[in-house]
Amino acid sequence: MSNLPHAFTPEPPADQTARDTIIHRTDETLFVEAAAGTGKTTSMVARMLTLIRRGASVANIAAITFTRKAAAELRGRFYQELQKAAANSADEQEATRLRHAIDELDRCTIGTIHSFCSGLLRQRPFDAGVGMNFAELDAEAEDVLRQRAWDDFVSTCLAEGTYTEAMVQFGLSFEQLRSSFDVF
């Protein structure tokens, strides 16, 4: 004989109110910040589904993340959940909206902050003061520019001498500054 109760009902997460806000308060633009593995993607997908169910066009949805990996996961999960929701919807009008969202998914803005901003700059390059042929930096080009900026900084410090005097006064080395430069 077991001493366990017949039905186990887990306690809702401590942040359940925030999760509900993400999903249901579709009249507001939200910034969602939480640690890895806490359910951001699940909550964002649920919010996007709510928007579609309420009649929003997938072309009017923007979900911006910080990494390409997170954006790809968000897009994939949104697609999967749209398919499930369309297949399981008892409301024909809702099912039609969900199927239309699947067909138009490429019009949904799901990407990184960098890709989102690049898209805005491409729409209005003259207003932004950028050339029409600008491009986002890939990791390798960014590393080259970072190294060039560091080398220029060190050269200036050594030529002017003022920074090196302050560094000696505070017991700092270029190596210590370089590690901070790489982080920030």
Disulfide bonds with the S-S distance in Angstrom:
none
